[in-house]
Amino acid sequence: MRVAFVGKGGSGKTTLSALFSRHLARSGAPVLAIDGDINQHLAEALGLDEDHLDAPPLGAHLPEIKDYLRGSNPRIASREAMIKTTPPGRGSRLLQPLGDDELHARHVRRVGDVPLMVTGEFDESDLGVACYHSKLGGVELYLNHLVDGPGEYVVVDMTAGADAFASGLFTRFDLTFLVAEPTRKGVSVYRQYRDHAREFGIRIAVIGNKVTGEDDLLFLKEHVGDDLLTHLVHSPWVRAAEQGRTEGELDTLEPHNRHALNVLRETVDAHPKDWPTLHRHAVEFHLRNARAWADEATGLDLAAQVDPGFVPGPASLG
């Protein structure tokens, strides 16, 4: 199952992404975490001790990723003809989470018990000439070509606020968790995200964070309603871990917050996988991009890249 964590900047979505990934890994479940935020802090939240993660970022290797994923698909003539929304078809290389393949071997590194891929930061050559969503193309292509099975988890820490709607990446998930603080700013991002998501039938569930008492909880219930799934209380454990004052074993996380992580997993596990809808959204946003800019940029009719007889899923692994 693919899970996205979104929310206002500073809401704690990176912390929640890391906690949930560690919670899954600690249970023995196969999990892959992906840092898709412009502020690349997921490795640090997972407990990275070094100054940086020794893993080639996806954003810096988009041409090679395109070459690998297009495989022998006859509808895609070259890497130049492939854009970030290009959906898979017959002949494309399909991926399984943490599979024994070239892409995972190159781009995945473990931080503690959690395998991690990163999009990468802005570098000097990007400043003033590129938007961050161009770097997210690697994540979008990865998820388009991913065939994840029951009990497998991909957890993505997304960009802050409603910025995630600048690409079709927000439709690549089975479930989206929106992290909201009990503040007016926190719930305003929720409303914005909710309204956009409803247009595409995207399910979101709200996680209240940094709740300090009954007033905070009542505020969230008033403004979020039935979308409020669970909440985490203000956590001295998290603060100590962020300051390097604890080894950060999840056994010592506050009981209420451990329970909230269990609720998240139960919710993900109960959510049905819908391959036709995932693929339909992928095709829809590919055609939108083709019409808006990509046909002109490539000189091609990119609608021809859509394989009408193909729907990804376990049967497509052949």
N, C-alpha and C positions, 0 to 999 in steps of 0.2 A: 504493500500500500504506500502511496506517495502522500506525504503530509507536509503542508506549508505552515510556517509560523509567520504571521504578519502583525502589524500594529504600529502605533505612533513611535517615532524615535524616542528611545529612553523608557519605553513601556516594559522592557524586560524580555522581548521576544528572542533575543540571542541567548539569554540565560535559560529561558524555557526550552529553546531548541536543544541546547546542550544537556540540560537535565533530562529531557525526554529521551534523547539519544543514549545517554548513559544508563537510564532506567531500562531501556530495551536491551542494550548490550549486556547489562548485568544479569538479565534473565536468561541469557544464552541465545536470544533471538538474533538473526542476521539483520544488521542495520547499517546503513550508509548515511552519513551526514554530509550535506553540501552547504557551503557558505555562498549564498547568492546575494549578499548585502554589499553595498559600496564600501561600508566600513567593515573590513575583514577582521572580525573579532571572535569568530566561532571557535577557532583553534585554541585561543587563549581561554575562552569559557569552558572548553573541554579539559583544560589543565595543561596546555603546552608549556614546557619549561624553557625551550629555546627562544631565540629572538624571532624566528620565523619558521614556517612549516616547509620542510624540504620536499615539496611536491610541485611539479609544473602546473601552473594555473590553467584552467580550461580556456579562459579568454585569450591567452597568448598563443594558443595552438589550434585556433579554429580551422585553418586550412587543412591541417593534418587530420583533425577530427572529422571534417566533411569527407575527405578521401576515404577514411576508414569506414564510416557509416554508409556511404553510398554503395559500397561493395560492387556488385555486378548488376545493380538496378539499371535496366536499359532506358528508363525514363530520365536519368540524370547523367548527362554526357561528361561532366567534369566538376571539379570542386567549385569553379567559377559560376557554374549554373545552379549551384545549391545554395539556398539561403537558410537563415536560422529556423524558418518555419517549415521547411520542406518535410513532408510526412514520409514515413517509410512505405515501401511497396515490395513487391516480389523481387528478390535479389538484394535488397538492403541487408546490412548486417544488423541483426537484432541483439540486444544485450540482456543479460540477466544480472541482477544485483550482485556485485562483487564476483562476477564470473571470471573464468580463466581466459582473459582476452587482453589484447594489446592496450586498449583504452584504460581499463582498470589498473593494469600493471604499471602504466606510466603515471597516472594522475591520482591514485589513492595512496594515502599514508595513514598510519594509525596514530591517534592521539589517545594514549591510555588504551582503553578497550574499544574505542570507537574509530572505525575507518572513516576518513574524511577526504572530500574533494573540495577545492576552492576555485572560485571564479577568477580571483586575482584583483589586485588594486589598480587604480589609475597609476600610470607611470608618466614620466615627463613628456613623452611624445603624445599622450592623450589630452593633455591640458589645453582647454580652449578649442579643441577640434573634434572631440568625440563625446557621446553620451554613454552613460554606464550601461545602458541596455544593449549596446553593441557587444559588450563583453559577456552579457548573459546568454548570447546565442549558443554557446557551448552547452549550457544547462538545458536550454529548450530542446536542442537537438538530442541531447542525452535522454531526456524524458520521453521525447517522441519515439525513440528507438528502444526503449526499455520495456521488457516483458517481466514484470515482477509478479511473483506468485503468492499464495496464502502464507502468512507468517513471515513475510519479508517486508522490511520497512526502509523507505527512503525519506529522510527528514531534511527539509530545506529551510534555512534561515533566509527570508526574503528581504527585499528593500523596504524601507520604512514608509509608513503611511499608504496613501492610495497610489504611490508611484509605481506599484507593481502592475497597475493597469496600463502602463505605457507599452506593454507588449502582451502577446497572448499567453505568456508563461503562467498567468494566474489560472488558466483552465487546465493545466497539466496535472492537477492533483485530485486525489480521491476525496480529500478532506482538508479544509483550511481552518486552522486555529488562529483566531484574532485575539491578541493579548491586549487587554484594556486596563489601564489604571482607573481608580474611582475618582476621575476628574472630568470636568467638562471637555477639555481637550482630548482626553482618552476616549470618551464616548462619541465625540464628533468624528473621529477617524472611523470608528465602528459604523456609524450611520453612512458615511461616504462609501465605505467598502461594501456594506450590506446592499446599498442601492445599486451599485455597479454589478455586484455578484448576482443579484436577482435577475438581471437582464439575461444571464446565460445559464441560469439554473444551478449556480455554484453554491454548494452548501458550506456555510461557515458556522463555527461554534466559538463562542466567546469564553476566554479564560480571564477571569478577574485576577489582577496581580497587585501585590503590595497592599493588600487589604489589612487594615489595622484595627477594625472593630465593626460593630453592628451597623453603624452609620454608613461606613464605606460599602458594606454589602447591600444595604437597602438602596443606596444611590445607584449601584450597578443594576440591581433588579428593576428599579424604576425606569432606567434609561435603556436597558438592553432586553429586558423581558425574558421570553422563553429561549432566546439565543444564548443566555448565560448557562454554560455547561457546568463549570466548577470554578473555584477560586483558590489562590494561594495567599497565605498570610505573609505579612512582612517577615523576612527571613534573616536572622542573625547568622545562620549557617552560610547563606549565599554571600553575605557581606564579608564574613571571615575568609571564605574561599577566594573571593575577589582580591582580598588584601594579602593572600598567601599565608594566612594564619592557621590553616587547617589542611590536612591531606585530602579533605573533601570526600570522604567515603559516604555514599548515599545512605548507609545504615543510620547515620547520625543526623540526616535531614529531619526537620520537624515532622512529627507524625501526620499532621494535617496536610502538609505539602507532599509527603509520600503518597498519601491517599489520593490527592489530586492527580498525581502522575498515573496511578492505577486507573482512575476514571478516564484519562485521556486514552490509555491503551485499550480499555474496554470499548470505548466509543469507536476507535479506529477499527478494531477487530469486528465490531458489529456492522460496520458500514459495507454494503455490497459493492463489489468491483463491477464497473460498467464500461467494458471495453468499447462498445459501439459509440457511447457518448464521448469518451475521451478522444477517440479517433475523429468523430464528427467535428469536435471543437478544433482539433489540429488542422483538419482540412479547411474549415471555415476561416481560420486566421491566416492560413497560408494563402488562400484566395484573396483575402482582404489586402495582405501585403503585396501580392502580385499586382493587383489593380492599382494600389496606391503609389507604388514606387518601383517594385522589383522587376516588372516586365520591361519598363523603360530602361532601368539600370543594366539589365543583362541582355537586352535585345531579344528576349525569348518570351514565349507564351508559357508561363510557369504553371498555368492550370493543367498543362499536359503532364506535370509531374505526379498528379494525383492518380493512384492506381485504383480504379473503381471496384475491382474485385478483391481488394485486400482490406482486412481489419486485423490489427495486431491483437495478440493474446496468446495463451499457451499453445493453441493449435497452430499458430503461425511459426513456431519454432521448428516445426517439421521433424 
